[in-house]
Amino acid sequence: MICAIARQWGWTALLMAFGAGALAAAESGGFEAPAEEVVLKTLRAGHPRLIADDAALERLRATIAQDALAAEIAAKSKKEAEELLGIAPSIYEIPDGKRLLSVSRRVKDRVFTLALQCRLEGDARFAQRVWAELEAAANFPDWNPSHFLDTAEMTFAFALGYDWLYDRWSEEQRRILREAIVRMGLEPAMKVYESGSGWPKNENNWNQVCNGGIGTGALAIADEEPALCARILHEALNSIPKPMSFYAPDGAGMEGVTYWAYGTRYNVLFLCALESALGTDFGLSTIPGFAESGDYQMYLSGADRTSFNFGDCGLQRISTPQHFWFGRRFDQPRHSWFRLSTLEQELSDAGEMDLLWFDGSARGFDVGAMPLDKHFRHAEAATMRSAWGDPDAIVLAIQGGCNNWSHRHRDLGSFILEALGERWIVDLGTERQTYLGHQHSYKRTDFYRCRSEGHNTLTINPSEEGGQIYEASCPIVEFESAPALSRATVDLTSAYADSASLARRTFSLVDRAAVVVEDAVEALAPADLWWFAHTQASIALDKSGRAATLEQNGKRLRAELLSPEGARFEAMPAAPLPTSPKPTIGADDSRLEKLAIHLPGAPKANIAVRFAPVK
């Protein structure tokens, strides 16, 4: 990328413009943002210049003509555009009392669909409908900067509509769109950048979405507002490496795979906009770990690609359009295959970004050649499986990391287990009320789903607190992968440091046929210790209490309590312990049960439980 510009400008001119430090950083795999006064040096004149210029559109037309799947996606997009012609423009509404986000996303989605179809088909009706949508939003009182995701997504929508259909707008229409981008997008963003706090300092999806949306807005109107846009881009380029750098070294994010999808979507769109408008992403895409991050969803999903929904992660079948981008950009067919093979089965979430980044070259990729197990260092997540491509495979997901990361629960040491095409040990998922804290006075850890007892981990000396220390950081300290035995050990000591001098949990996948979960705990004083595993299956306990059979959809999983002697399984409702808070609002988990082990007054404990599918 830097080298391509060097060929165009010559190395001497490039050194003068960007400085030797930036080049050295790019060559070493690091990142250094360009100075404000030179960031627009290579701005491409004219429009469209964001993400897909006219040459990219010609390539897309050729792809649609040559690839049946791409043609199906294009036909779906056109049908949706036709349907939008009869739907009224969006209105200003904050349904939950805090967020305009649903409106911003609706505007963005409509503009994306209609504008692309206008460019592909040349149908003026689509442009007129884009104008109706944007004109309505330009007349909103604001884009809700108090919840800046709303502002960022709306700014992206306006940037795309302004740039892609620039030749269809009158001078007056262009003025209206530019002024809206400046007044309700870029100027509020500049206030946040200048504050030195908030989302520009974060490592989470807010940083990627806000910088991506605002940065794209700046690129759209940079020739008309060069001073403001140069400042915005300099700030965005200084800020966005924070979440991108978190992915190192193996590609995983801190917030779970569905928040990874949200953050990287805008991250990749911004990189594409930088390249198409400026000819470079200044080395952002070379930040270590970013190229590998397409692996995160591949491994943190089950045999049918349903997400392992730790923390606030959503429960859904996963793959993203940006997997195409990762596959093409970094020559990694596995990432393109992950999206392509999903779309070959189901087109329900196919959209315009799939068309823009479509890569049919990954057909025939041999997923069976991929490693079966993966430890994502830094994020401290891991998965093991018996096979790829087998709908009945055993798949185990393991949660380590830090409780105080964004969108996390007190769930260190928790796990999710699949076998025989069923999810046997489940995560309860998102507690919606934690997003509505402005409507009630409950703390996040008042809710069962956010507490250790609401997860598949240990609770020691239960109380009103969340069950694990908020500042805890629990790495995977041992990881090995071999055909006969794969093993991961999570050091949970810091999660229970107020009750234990040692807490370690080891997961073993034995002969790719059974999973053993072992806990070693040394308490500071005799402790009240609980072990939990949640399930949607029915639980039938053996008379001895030393084994249980889980059954759902005519299939069975056997759980055996290997140690300690004298302990027994219990079947309990998925509900708070007597010592826990009991909010009057929250998710209904009455359909679930949990397999439990209770060791009261234990000075130390060595617990081992074996899970195996019954075939």
Secondary structure, DSSP 8 states (H G I E B T S, - for coil): -HHHHHHHH-HHHHHHHH-HHHHHHHHTT------TTTTTTT---SS--SSS-HHHHHHHHHHHHH-HHHHHHHHHHHHHHHHHTTS-------TTSS--HHHHHHHHHHHHHHHHHHHHH--HHHHHHHHHHHHHHHTSS---TTSHHHHHHHHHHHHHHHHHTGGGS-HHHHHHHHHHHIIIIIHHHHHHHHHT-SGGG-SSHHHHHHHHHHHHHHHHTTTTSHHHHHHHHHHHHHHTHHHHHHTTTTT--SS-HHHHHHHHHHHHHHHHHHHHHHS--TTGGGSTTTGGGGHHHHHSB-TT-BB---TT---SB---HHHHHHHHHTT-HHHHHHHHHHHHH--TT--HHHHHH--GGGTT--GGGS-S-EEETTTTEEEEES-SS-TT--EEEEE-EETTSTT--S-TT-EEEEETTEEEE------GGGG-GGG----GGGSGGGSGGGTTSEEES--SS-SS-TT-EE-EEEEE--SSEEEEEEE-GGGGTTTEEEEEEEEEEETTTEEEEEEEEEEEEEEEEEEEEEESSEEEE-TTSSEEEEEETTEEEEEEEEESTT--EEEEESS--TTS---SSS---TT-EEEEEEEEEEEEEEEEEEEEEE-
